[in-house]
Amino acid sequence: MSTTEKAKGFVSEFKQFIARGNVMDMAVGVIIGGAFKSIADSLVSDIINPILGIFTGGSSDLSSLSFSLPGGGDLMLGNFINAVLNFLIMALVVFCIVKTLNTFHDKLAKKQEEEPEEPPEPSNEEKLLTEIRDLLKEK
């Protein structure tokens, strides 16, 4: 197999992978997640940080919370706390979304189970055989 054929096969396989629905859903999820990240960042930096800053020495920005190390350098504790808060907010939102989707999926599955399937209508051949059987029983 030549290099050109391998490349064409790879490109073809990649096109099939991209065309699948779940990959497109994942892409939409990543885009929405990226957009939501800016909302979570704003919530932490603009609302939560000033409130927590009151308890950490009057600083209005928690990310400025740092400690000088004896050997030089700073321990940026505020930035770490911001990252943890962002993660917890994102995790909570994803949990709520997944929980809601699972509840919806479970209700839909239960509804489908409750509705019994109607038996298929007998074919013309079966109807004719039933009539013949009934006539033979009468004789």
C-alpha positions in Angstrom: 0.0 0.0 0.0 1.5 3.3 -1.0 1.7 6.4 1.1 -0.9 8.2 -1.0 -3.4 5.4 -0.5 -2.7 5.4 3.3 -3.3 9.1 3.4 -6.6 8.8 1.5 -7.7 6.0 3.7 -6.8 8.1 6.8 -8.7 11.2 5.4 -11.7 9.0 4.6 -11.7 7.5 8.0 -11.4 10.9 9.6 -14.4 12.2 7.5 -16.5 9.3 8.8 -15.5 10.0 12.4 -16.4 13.7 12.1 -19.7 13.0 10.4 -21.0 11.0 13.3 -23.6 12.7 15.4 -22.0 12.2 18.8 -18.8 14.0 17.6 -20.9 17.0 16.5 -22.8 17.0 19.9 -19.4 16.9 21.7 -18.2 19.9 19.7 -21.3 21.9 20.5 -20.8 20.9 24.2 -17.2 22.1 24.1 -18.2 25.4 22.6 -21.0 26.0 25.1 -18.6 24.9 27.9 -16.0 27.4 26.8 -18.7 30.2 26.8 -19.9 29.1 30.2 -16.4 29.2 31.6 -16.3 33.0 31.1 -19.5 33.3 33.1 -18.0 31.1 35.9 -14.8 33.2 35.8 -16.8 36.4 36.1 -18.9 35.0 39.0 -15.7 34.1 40.9 -13.7 37.2 40.2 -16.5 39.8 40.3 -18.8 38.4 43.0 -17.2 35.7 45.2 -13.7 37.2 45.4 -14.8 40.5 46.8 -17.0 38.8 49.4 -14.2 36.4 50.4 -11.7 39.3 50.3 -13.5 40.9 53.2 -12.5 37.9 55.4 -8.9 37.8 54.1 -7.7 41.2 55.2 -9.8 43.7 53.3 -8.5 43.0 49.8 -11.3 43.2 47.3 -9.5 40.7 45.0 -8.9 37.2 46.5 -6.4 36.4 43.7 -4.0 38.9 45.2 -3.7 36.8 48.3 -0.1 35.6 48.4 2.6 34.8 50.9 6.3 35.5 50.5 8.4 32.3 50.8 11.6 32.4 52.9 13.8 31.4 50.0 12.3 34.0 47.7 9.2 33.9 45.5 5.6 34.1 46.4 3.0 31.4 47.1 0.0 32.5 45.1 -2.8 31.0 47.2 -5.5 33.3 45.9 -5.0 32.2 42.3 -5.3 28.6 43.4 -8.5 29.3 45.3 -9.9 31.0 42.2 -9.1 27.9 40.1 -10.7 25.6 42.7 -13.8 27.8 42.8 -14.1 27.9 39.0 -13.7 24.1 38.9 -16.4 23.5 41.6 -18.9 25.8 39.8 -18.3 24.1 36.4 -18.6 20.7 38.0 -21.8 21.6 39.7 -23.3 22.9 36.5 -22.3 19.8 34.5 -23.7 17.6 37.3 -27.0 19.4 37.2 -27.2 19.2 33.4 -26.4 15.4 33.4 -28.8 14.8 36.2 -31.6 16.6 34.4 -30.9 14.7 31.1 -30.8 11.4 32.9 -34.1 12.1 34.6 -35.6 13.1 31.3 -34.2 9.9 29.7 -35.5 7.7 32.5 -39.0 9.2 32.2 -39.0 8.7 28.5 -37.9 5.1 28.8 -40.6 4.5 31.5 -43.2 6.0 29.3 -42.2 3.8 26.4 -42.3 0.7 28.7 -45.8 1.6 29.9 -47.3 1.8 26.5 -47.7 -1.8 25.3 -47.1 -2.3 21.6 -50.2 -3.2 19.7 -50.0 -6.6 18.1 -49.6 -6.4 14.3 -52.8 -6.7 12.4 -53.1 -10.1 10.8 -52.4 -10.4 7.1 -55.0 -11.2 4.5 -53.8 -14.8 4.4 -54.2 -15.2 8.2 -57.7 -13.7 8.0 -58.7 -16.1 5.3 -57.3 -19.1 7.3 -59.2 -17.9 10.4 -62.5 -17.8 8.4 -61.9 -21.3 7.0 -61.1 -22.6 10.5 -64.3 -21.0 11.9 -66.4 -22.5 9.0 -64.9 -26.0 9.7 -65.8 -25.7 13.4 -69.4 -24.9 12.5 -69.8 -28.1 10.4 
